[in-house]
Structure formats: C-alpha cells, structure tokens
Amino acid sequence: MSEIKDSFISDVSKKCTDESQTNGASTKNKDFKPIRAKDKRVVNGLTDINQLAPFKYPWAWNFFLNANKNHWTPLEISMSSDISDYKNKLTPNEKHVYENVLSYLTTSDILAMRNIGLAVMEKMTAPELQIYQARQVYEEALHTWTYQHCIESIGLDQGEVYNRYRIVPAINNKIQIANKRINSILRSNIELTNPDELHNFVLAYIFFAAVFEGCWFYNGFSPIFSLQRRGLMKGTAEQLQYIMRDEVMHVSFGIRTILQIIKENNVQLDLKSIREMWDEAESAESEYAKYILSNPIVGYSAKGHTDHFRFIANRRARQLNLDEPFPNAKCAFIWLDEQVNLRKEKNFFESRVTEYQSASLLWVDDED
C-alpha cells in the first residue's frame, strides 16, 4: 500500500511539473503584465476584473463613495402618524391610490434588483462599475424592505397587496414590459461582441435606467408626495424621499454607463426602437394612472400624472443625447422639486436628521 501511495504522489508531482514547464512561458508573457487604465472597457474588456486600480472610470468609484453617504433603514422613520392617517383621515379614493402605489413599487424594485444584479453587473468588465452596482443591488433590496415595512405598519393584508400586480391589468402590464426587457439579456448564451446582441443590451439598459427607474419610479412616488403636501402619510413620504436619493444616483449612473458603452463600441442606436420604447412606456403609464386615479384625489389627477411622465421622459432623452419624445411637455407638478428635497432642518428627537453631504443628489438631476 505504501508503494502504491508513493507512486501516485510521484505521478501527480511529475504531471504538475510538466504542466508548469509547458504553461510557464505563456503565464509570464500574458498574465503578469501590468494593467493600464486605458485598456479597460465597460463591456467586452480583457483586463483583470479582480483588479480595481488603476481607475479608468473614477466617476464610477465616486458614485460608490457618495452612495454610502445616504445610508438608512426604514425602521429609523416613525410610521405612527401614517397609521392614524390611514384609519381616520384618508378617503376611500386616497386609500386606493396609496395601496396600489405600494403594490406597484414593491414588485418593481425586486425587478430592478434582478436586472442590475443578474443581467447587467456580470457583463461589466471594469470592477469600479461593478462595485457601485453591487451597492445598487443592496439599495433595491432595502427599498423593497421599506415598502414591506410601510404595508406591515399600516396593517394592510400583505398577500392581497402583493398579489395585485398579478391580477390588476394596469399594474401587470408595466411589470410584463419590464420582464420582456430583462429576459432578453438574462440569456446565458448572450455575446456582447455581437453587434446585434450589444445593441439589444444597450436598449434594455436604456429602458431600465431611463424609463423604468428614470420615469416610472419618479412618477410612482409622486401620488404619495401629493398626500404629504397636505400633511398626510408623512412617514411613508419621508421613506420615499430617502429612496428618491438612491434612485437619482441609479439613473445618473446608468445613463453615464450607457453613454460610455455607446462611445467605446460605436453603437448606432435604432431610433425607431427608441421611439417605440417611449410610446409603449407612455401608454402603460397612462393606463396605470387611469387605474390608480380613476377618481382624482385633491391636487392630483391621472392627466397630471401622465403629463409629468412626458416631462420627465424628455429630460431622460436629453441626458441620453436623444431627441425629446414629447415636445412641449410641461412640468405638471411645480411643487414637486421642493416637496422631495431633503434639505430641511428637523427636531433631532422628532425624526432623524436628513441633511447629507451629497445634498446635490436631489430630484432635479444633472443633464450633462
């Protein structure tokens, strides 16, 4: 037995030595060259994904650093007044809006988490981008917890609220549009060196950054902010203000990453497909608005909701260096910028202080 063991060890040792001699030259020539920042790419890069520096995209690292200045949990915000408001002050129409907004948002943030974590991040070939996107995945999970915390705090039937996206056509339609986009880039055999595959990936990324998060989420929060404006559901609205900070960064990062991919790979966008994307998104948003606001609430209507979608869509298009899809669209809710702005003083013992170093990351994001 001892002779057999010694013989096996000798054979393995000889094999390892032979492989080392065979592969040694290529290892020295290929794997141990220093990485140069200029060789990095957002996708289709060939540099070591495990090596952070030197940075080619320092802006991506700065997004990660800034994201960590907006750290919070839903448990830090009091929901006591919301419980009283829901039971004693909200009208049936306002309850309908509140419940369906939460139903839509909680499903949407799970989709956003899956898109970044499973469909986008693993295709990035520069680690400074992946690190911020990993933070983004965490934030989407945190947002999902926040909606669940609001639903639970109010005492709503969680199963009923969560299942609305499956049985309410106006909510389900938006989710299915997003599912169609994410499924097209979740395929295991996707190859981004293929121009058609890369174009489809960019279109899907545009949808999630500019439409899904950049427009639908923005409008998704607005009905709750309209309640807050009247002194109602202030805890929920404050939760959404923190989420808004995260989402502004998600949108800005996504659009900047998209523009970098287009530049590095000379992607020629199919403008007809872009136009169809905007039209499909507007139609779905209009249907959704008519459902949740079938009976308008004070200061907020289905028409205003859809009009504001068009206004925000134009902003996203400009950020992407595209033509505005809805020329002459106007801001339907002038009060909204001030309403969601977190730069305000609060009594320390009444609620947590909401001033952050990253104070510029508010509703009105940059258009450069």
PyMOL commands that set and color helices and strands:
alter all, ss='L'
color gray80, all
select helices_A, chain A and resi 2-30+37-39+58-67+74-76+80-88+92-123+127-154+158-167+169-183+195-229+234-265+271-292+302-319+336-340
alter helices_A, ss='H'
color red, helices_A
deselect
rebuild
show_as cartoon
